[in-house]
Amino acid sequence: MPKYLILAEKPSAAKNFAKALGGSAGHFADFDYRIMNLRGHLMTFREPEEMVPETLAKKYKSWKLADMPWQLNDLNWQRTYIRTRTKGTTNKQLLDQIKAELKQGYDGIIIATDTDPSGEGDLLAFEAIDAMRWQGAVLRANFMDETPQSIQQAMRQLVPIADKWQYGPYLKGESRSRWDFASMQLTRIATTLVKGAGYAVVAREGRLKSVIIWKIYEQWQKINAYVPVPYYEVKFKDPAGHVFARKVDPKAEQIAWRHAQRSEGEADVATYHESAVANEKHTTKRQAPPKLIDLAGLAALLAPQGLSAKQVLSTYQKLYEAQYVSYPRTEDRNVTPEQFNELLPAVDQIADLVQVDRQLLSHRQPRKTHVKPQGSHGANRPGTKVPVSLDQLEKYGPGARQIYTTLAKNYLAMLAEDYVYDHVTADLLDYPDFKTAFNVPIALNYKAIFNVETDDTESQSATLGPTAQPELAEGKNPKPQTPTTKWIMAFLEKNNVGTGATRVSTLSDMSQGTKGMLNESRGKLTPTQTGNISAIMVENTWIASPKITKRLFEMMDEVEQFKMPMAQLLDSVTQVIAHDMPQMEANVANLTQRLGPPPKKRKVKAKPKAEQVTGIFKGQEVHFAKTWGNHTFTETEIADLLAGKTITFETTTKQKKPFTAKGQLGKRTFRGNEYTGFKLLKA
């Protein structure tokens, strides 16, 4: 009977696997097992200069433009352990523990990391497997989520991986990882140029970051350049308030019946008279529920409520680990028939929880628009495990209640009937070019559950006319839309750039810390000074082009499908850099013009050097500081220290708390340099 070590992605996943299989060790199906876990990525690429022959190290450490682009064939792509900042087991110690367990006699390792569309889970697993130098069998457990049913099914359908280089998901993950690493050259190029121009920032550039920051910067430039231009035109209005207007050709440069001056408009109105309403038509129409949302759509909907992309990402992940919601990093916008049927028994309970009338959920058959045979994890949706109350979710992080409610209502809308409305059209008898069109709700149905889009054509009155009066209407050229989370997510989706999850995680990363590229406030996105600099540097570059970025994602898919070798994908990095470097050299000249001169460097007063004492200590001349903390040694204390004696004195900590210091002179080390100084003895 085979014995396998199951490798989960993180401790929370290991707990869910243990719950599903009956313990952290035991027997399942036809094999014995032991569950151990990683902590996400434990390995990272070495520094570039460490992955090339010693003779090339200086070039690959350099940030000089003359040393780029790199020859990627020079790199051996070796990895090292990621340094952990938290106390406890280091990444090396964690892998050593797993490696020691493997020596107890295992027939194979089961990769039980997330099955995600980017290949990330497979990549981080093989990073660990390679670091442990495992030469035995490797099998893959592909699961849709961490529910017991899904995990058990995955363990009964293990996929053997004879060669990782012949395994598509790993190839995709590794090629993406190498591409992103090699593209650090763009950050080096941009940063070198901006620092040369006097701006002391790190200009981070990347295949998704640059697309986002340039689009947002460009939109703000349009807003800042906007000048309202009023115009005046004739429209008609009936007693119910329905407006009759002429159709505007959006491509037309000039519209003859729109006037720049109010007086011209008033003169035009005087040429019209009251007219009867004609050609009134009523058509009953239906509208199906909207698509199921992905993580990007969820973040966009919740941003106006004050939830940042980081909060949505973090809280959703915790809700997923608790099995209240489905897998976060999915690319699907539909569910499979199996997933639909799995959740169907729980919909009434979910409806009660989020206060949706069960009677609205009358369409309990799969919709072809929402339920399709093809799919993997399925769209983001509630899990089959339903919380007792929404209050129960608050411990999982900010916005947990809103995340679950929005997700649930979006899914439940699919089970409601179509929105039914009366589509009304009409024109004017004497002026047939003046038309009106509006919708009058007949049955809200799904819109009574989930309705986030405003409908400007919706009216509560179907009564028209019988006549309409001419009036002067004032308008102006539309102001460019303010960049918001919803706006940038719609742009990225329209251009097929990234997945919903990568869009949210990238936006979250760009909005973090004092050196962040964006300020995010209730969904409104504003570039920081660092963001403005990064945006200006990528104007007209390939790395900021949605078309180029979309093509890169397609190429990564082709690597996974063995339609393109990894080397060809990596060649595209060099092509991008060769194109973008001269463009960045041209762009740097725009910084001062657009942002003003760089701030003058503040002169930092040098900290006065502590007074030194010279004397003979243990037969050798030594020099040491006369002060320690806020205490100055007395002549007696200096003599005792040089004699090797222990001294005691009263002083305070950095927090101004009094304490008794006890110590003696000894050898100290600071940043690798040895010196003589006062050494505090342990109590």
Disulfide bonds with the S-S distance in Angstrom:
none
